[in-house]
Amino acid sequence: MLRTLDAHFLEIEPRPELSGLRRGLIEFGYFVAKEARACLFVALFFLAVFTVPRAGVLGVPRYDALLIIAIGIQAWMLWAKLETWDEVKAITLFHLVGFCLELFKTSAGIKSWSYPDFAYTKIFGVPLFAGFMYASVGSYIIQAWRLFDLRIRHHPPYWMAATIAVAIYANFFTHHFIGDFRWYLAACALGLYARTTVVFRPYDRERTMPLLLGFVLIGFFLWLAENISTFYGIWRYPDQMGAWQAVHWSKWSSWSLLVIMTFTIVANLKHIKARVHVPAP
């Protein structure tokens, strides 16, 4: 059924007779539907995060149950041909990158946050399911790229994009020792992607949006998801140990920068790279 829906999204016939309010409502409806479909892994995974009780399921601790569910969702999407092996490899890379970050941030010397519950599948205090929270971002971008028939105009040279992505990732580690350079990196990204636009098709016509706006919007929704996750005690920041409080808004910028890094990896997938326009020097 989902593959049939995907085929419909990708084969919409032009309807030049549509105009005005009717066109706007139809395009908005299809935009919402495609966004919901692109969030398939995200929605199923976080549904499990928010519904699996803290006590676990049938004697299986919560974190272990979430790992089993996440692997099951990923396997089902691959079996149903909703993702390709190349895309799964990229998503696995997101998982590893995120998990390494989690290991560092939860280490005894840093303690930026913690996972308080017991699990058999914890490594140095980090449950293995945690990497899927980062992989879900990559899954969303990959799915959205296909469903919206995305193209990128005026993408910066790949070596520049890779350099800023590596610097962003490194800053998540080094700011504990040599200062936080996120705003300098954000300024560099602003200059690097200032001319870059996303061409997407919500219905039968192409629309454009600044790529930077996309980074910020995705970062905002990740920040909201983080607030909900900490409210349910999936993980906790030190200032949330006594009583829950909202995650500081500065984390929004961190998530937006992480989206830039994730986007850079996705943009290097072979079938996606063909739709990225890099101006000649």
C-alpha positions as CSV (number, residue, x, y, z in Angstrom):
1,M,0.0,0.0,0.0
2,L,2.8,2.4,0.9
3,R,4.6,1.7,-2.4
4,T,1.4,2.4,-4.2
5,L,1.1,5.7,-2.4
6,D,4.7,6.5,-3.2
7,A,4.0,5.8,-6.9
8,H,1.0,8.1,-6.8
9,F,3.1,10.9,-5.2
10,L,5.8,10.6,-7.9
11,E,3.4,10.3,-10.9
12,I,1.0,13.2,-10.3
13,E,-0.2,14.5,-13.7
14,P,0.0,18.3,-14.2
15,R,-3.3,20.1,-13.6
16,P,-2.9,23.6,-15.1
17,E,-6.6,24.4,-14.5
18,L,-6.1,24.5,-10.8
19,S,-5.6,28.0,-9.4
20,G,-6.3,30.3,-6.4
21,L,-7.5,28.9,-3.1
22,R,-8.3,25.5,-4.5
23,R,-4.7,25.0,-5.7
24,G,-3.3,26.3,-2.5
25,L,-5.4,23.8,-0.4
26,I,-4.6,20.8,-2.6
27,E,-0.8,21.6,-2.6
28,F,-0.9,22.1,1.1
29,G,-2.7,18.8,1.6
30,Y,-0.2,16.9,-0.5
31,F,2.7,18.7,1.2
32,V,1.4,17.5,4.6
33,A,0.8,14.0,3.3
34,K,4.3,13.7,1.8
35,E,5.8,15.1,5.0
36,A,3.9,12.5,7.0
37,R,5.1,9.7,4.7
38,A,8.7,10.9,4.9
39,C,8.5,10.8,8.7
40,L,7.5,7.1,8.6
41,F,10.5,5.8,10.5
42,V,10.6,8.8,12.7
43,A,6.9,8.5,13.6
44,L,7.0,4.7,14.3
45,F,10.2,5.0,16.3
46,F,9.1,7.9,18.5
47,L,5.6,6.3,18.9
48,A,7.5,3.4,20.5
49,V,9.6,5.8,22.5
50,F,6.6,7.5,24.0
51,T,4.4,4.4,24.5
52,V,6.8,1.7,25.7
53,P,6.4,1.8,29.5
54,R,9.4,2.6,31.7
55,A,9.0,-0.8,33.3
56,G,9.5,-2.5,29.9
57,V,7.5,-5.0,28.0
58,L,7.1,-8.7,29.0
59,G,10.2,-8.5,31.1
60,V,12.3,-6.8,28.4
61,P,13.7,-3.5,29.7
62,R,12.5,-0.4,28.0
63,Y,15.8,0.5,26.2
64,D,16.2,-3.1,24.9
65,A,12.6,-3.1,23.7
66,L,13.2,0.1,21.8
67,L,16.3,-1.3,20.1
68,I,14.3,-4.4,19.0
69,I,11.5,-2.2,17.7
70,A,13.9,0.1,15.8
71,I,15.7,-2.8,14.1
72,G,12.3,-4.3,13.2
73,I,11.1,-1.1,11.6
74,Q,14.3,-0.7,9.7
75,A,14.2,-4.3,8.5
76,W,10.5,-4.0,7.5
77,M,11.2,-0.8,5.4
78,L,14.1,-2.5,3.6
79,W,12.0,-5.7,3.0
80,A,9.1,-3.5,1.7
81,K,11.5,-1.7,-0.6
82,L,10.7,1.6,1.1
83,E,14.5,2.1,1.4
84,T,17.4,0.8,-0.6
85,W,20.6,-0.9,0.7
86,D,22.6,2.2,-0.1
87,E,20.2,4.3,1.9
88,V,20.4,1.8,4.8
89,K,24.2,2.1,4.7
90,A,23.9,5.9,5.0
91,I,21.4,5.5,7.9
92,T,23.8,3.1,9.6
93,L,26.5,5.7,9.3
94,F,24.2,8.2,11.0
95,H,23.6,5.7,13.8
96,L,27.4,5.2,14.3
97,V,28.1,8.9,14.2
98,G,25.3,9.6,16.7
99,F,26.3,6.7,19.0
100,C,29.9,7.9,19.2
101,L,28.6,11.4,20.2
102,E,26.4,9.8,22.8
103,L,29.3,7.8,24.3
104,F,31.3,11.0,24.7
105,K,28.5,13.2,26.0
106,T,27.4,10.7,28.7
107,S,31.0,9.8,29.8
108,A,32.0,10.3,33.4
109,G,34.2,13.3,32.6
110,I,31.4,15.1,30.6
111,K,28.0,14.0,31.8
112,S,26.0,16.3,29.5
113,W,23.0,13.9,29.9
114,S,22.4,10.4,31.1
115,Y,20.2,7.3,30.5
116,P,19.0,6.4,33.9
117,D,17.3,3.1,33.3
118,F,18.8,-0.4,33.2
119,A,19.3,-2.2,29.9
120,Y,21.2,-5.3,28.7
121,T,22.2,-3.5,25.5
122,K,24.0,-0.6,27.1
123,I,27.6,0.1,26.1
124,F,29.4,2.4,28.6
125,G,26.1,3.7,29.8
126,V,24.6,4.3,26.4
127,P,21.7,2.1,25.2
128,L,22.2,0.9,21.6
129,F,18.8,2.3,20.5
130,A,20.1,5.8,21.0
131,G,21.8,5.9,17.7
132,F,18.5,5.4,15.9
133,M,17.4,8.9,17.1
134,Y,20.1,10.3,14.8
135,A,19.5,7.7,12.1
136,S,15.8,8.9,12.1
137,V,17.0,12.3,10.9
138,G,18.8,10.8,8.0
139,S,15.9,8.5,7.2
140,Y,13.6,11.6,7.0
141,I,15.9,13.5,4.7
142,I,16.3,10.5,2.4
143,Q,12.6,9.8,2.2
144,A,11.7,13.5,1.7
145,W,14.3,13.8,-1.1
146,R,12.5,11.0,-3.1
147,L,8.9,12.0,-2.4
148,F,9.3,15.7,-3.0
149,D,11.6,15.1,-6.1
150,L,14.1,17.4,-4.5
151,R,16.8,19.2,-6.4
152,I,19.5,21.5,-5.0
153,R,20.6,24.7,-6.8
154,H,23.9,26.4,-6.0
155,H,25.2,23.8,-3.6
156,P,28.7,24.8,-2.4
157,P,31.7,22.7,-3.6
158,Y,31.6,19.3,-1.9
159,W,35.0,19.8,-0.1
160,M,33.7,23.0,1.5
161,A,30.5,21.3,2.6
162,A,32.4,18.3,4.0
163,T,34.8,20.6,5.8
164,I,32.1,22.5,7.6
165,A,30.3,19.3,8.4
166,V,33.4,17.8,10.0
167,A,34.0,21.0,11.9
168,I,30.4,21.0,13.3
169,Y,30.8,17.4,14.4
170,A,34.2,18.1,16.0
171,N,32.8,21.1,17.9
172,F,30.3,18.8,19.7
173,F,33.4,17.2,21.3
174,T,35.9,20.0,21.5
175,H,33.7,22.7,23.0
176,H,34.2,21.0,26.4
177,F,37.9,21.8,26.3
178,I,38.6,24.7,24.0
179,G,35.4,26.7,23.8
180,D,32.2,26.6,21.9
181,F,32.5,27.8,18.3
182,R,29.0,26.9,17.2
183,W,28.0,30.5,16.3
184,Y,31.2,30.9,14.2
185,L,30.4,27.6,12.5
186,A,26.8,28.8,12.0
187,A,28.1,32.0,10.4
188,C,30.3,30.0,8.1
189,A,27.4,27.8,7.1
190,L,25.2,30.9,6.6
191,G,27.8,32.2,4.1
192,L,28.4,28.8,2.5
193,Y,24.7,28.1,1.9
194,A,23.4,31.6,1.4
195,R,22.6,31.1,-2.3
196,T,21.6,27.5,-2.0
197,T,17.9,26.7,-2.7
198,V,15.8,23.6,-2.5
199,V,13.5,22.9,-5.5
200,F,10.7,20.6,-4.4
201,R,7.3,19.4,-5.8
202,P,4.5,19.2,-3.2
203,Y,1.9,18.5,-6.0
204,D,2.4,19.1,-9.7
205,R,4.5,22.3,-9.7
206,E,7.9,23.0,-8.5
207,R,8.4,25.4,-5.5
208,T,11.6,26.8,-4.0
209,M,12.8,27.4,-0.5
210,P,16.2,28.6,0.9
211,L,18.1,25.5,2.1
212,L,19.1,27.3,5.3
213,L,15.4,27.7,6.2
214,G,15.0,23.9,5.9
215,F,17.9,23.3,8.3
216,V,16.4,25.6,10.9
217,L,12.9,24.2,10.6
218,I,14.0,20.5,10.9
219,G,16.2,21.6,13.9
220,F,13.2,23.1,15.5
221,F,11.1,20.0,15.3
222,L,14.0,17.9,16.6
223,W,14.2,20.3,19.6
224,L,10.5,19.7,20.2
225,A,11.0,16.0,20.0
226,E,13.8,16.3,22.5
227,N,11.6,18.1,24.9
228,I,9.0,15.4,24.7
229,S,11.6,12.7,25.1
230,T,13.1,14.2,28.2
231,F,9.6,14.7,29.6
232,Y,9.0,11.0,29.3
233,G,12.4,10.3,30.9
234,I,14.1,8.6,28.0
235,W,17.2,10.6,28.9
236,R,17.8,13.4,31.3
237,Y,19.9,16.5,31.4
238,P,21.5,17.4,34.8
239,D,19.1,20.2,35.4
240,Q,16.1,17.8,34.8
241,M,17.0,15.4,37.5
242,G,14.9,16.9,40.3
243,A,12.0,18.0,38.1
244,W,11.5,18.3,34.4
245,Q,12.0,21.6,32.6
246,A,12.1,22.6,29.0
247,V,15.3,21.9,27.1
248,H,17.1,25.2,26.6
249,W,16.4,26.9,23.3
250,S,20.1,26.9,22.5
251,K,19.8,23.2,21.7
252,W,17.7,24.2,18.7
253,S,20.9,25.7,17.2
254,S,22.8,22.4,17.9
255,W,20.1,20.3,16.2
256,S,20.1,22.7,13.2
257,L,23.9,22.3,12.9
258,L,23.5,18.5,13.2
259,V,21.0,18.6,10.3
260,I,23.6,20.3,8.2
261,M,26.0,17.5,8.9
262,T,23.4,14.9,8.1
263,F,22.4,16.6,4.9
264,T,26.0,16.6,3.8
265,I,26.2,12.8,4.1
266,V,22.9,12.3,2.3
267,A,23.9,14.7,-0.5
268,N,26.8,12.4,-1.3
269,L,24.7,9.3,-2.0
270,K,25.2,8.4,-5.7
271,H,21.5,8.7,-6.8
272,I,21.0,11.9,-4.9
273,K,24.3,13.6,-5.9
274,A,23.0,13.6,-9.5
275,R,20.3,16.1,-8.4
276,V,22.7,18.5,-6.7
277,H,23.9,21.5,-8.8
278,V,27.3,22.7,-7.8
279,P,28.3,25.9,-9.7
280,A,31.4,25.7,-11.8
281,P,34.4,27.6,-10.2
